[in-house]
């Protein structure tokens, strides 16, 4: 379990890992692969690679161990992680970062990670920029989180990527980590990032047009929202566990109801299997996004399950009673927060 928790980015996430592992012990599976014996570093001495896969209902991954045939050094790496994460980060141990061990690192990279890229696609870039701008605001009347990624309109058509990986350096790592993270030691300078682009299409073969007007066309994937305005487009929201929250499993869509009011989107964001979802409100033009502190109870039958009723946003309590807040008041507060962010 210590090994598993070391792969997670956040103290609260570590506690979550332990809880889920205890719940899912009976659902675990294990598979050991035959050893691979090969001269990986071309020193004319055979090396040995051992690997095995283990999984539960919410976690899984492959552990690799390579034994250097000449020095008997052992190099270990694991991509174990939660099925709730589209973006996963794995530190590269200092031993594997040594120039003489680069061949072993390359073997691990090819075995565990998808096609490498030099830079993030626009959906992952939205997540990166979201980390640089997120701010918790627990004392606010309406919101408890604000995100301002500063993503500009682009003329290039949005294309959902396949799964891919990146190699991150300290600058980007510092952006994605926070003060609660104990994942990286001082010696860890780089990391692999895996991004599940295919997760956008878990339950959809292509982006779905969910709402439109004379100005905007709003598309959703299983885990993101992007907007098209004439020849321009941009992402407005992408699922990330430590940024926006996430369902426990990515095969459950995170983007549910989407309402378009003038230049604003009101979004039901899944918290499954919890019965309460988050409500996000975003300004399409500026890209600023806020999460309401009010939860929305999924599958409540009153008001036909609608998120927006008249000129109000509906939310719920644990007794399934509905409450309402004026969306115009919410929009005004979002703009006030946006103005403060720009100062």
Secondary structure, DSSP 4 states (H G I P E B T S, - for coil): -HHHHTT-S-HHHHHHHHHHHHHTGGG-EEEEPPPEEE-TTSSSS-EEEEEEEEE-SSEEEEEEEEE-TTT--EEEEE--EETT-SEEEEE--HHHHSGGGHHHHHHHHHHHS--B-SS--HHHHHHHHHHHH-EE-TTSSSEEEEEE--PPPBSSPP----SEEEEE-HHHHHHH--TT--S--TT---EEEEE-GGGGGSS-SS-EEEEE-SS-EEEE-SSEEEEEETTEEEEEEE-BTTTTB--SSTTS-SEEEEEEETTEEEEEE--TTSSEEEEEEEETTT-EEEEESS-EETT--GGGG-SEETTEEEEE-TT--EEEEEHHHHHHHHHHHHHHHH-
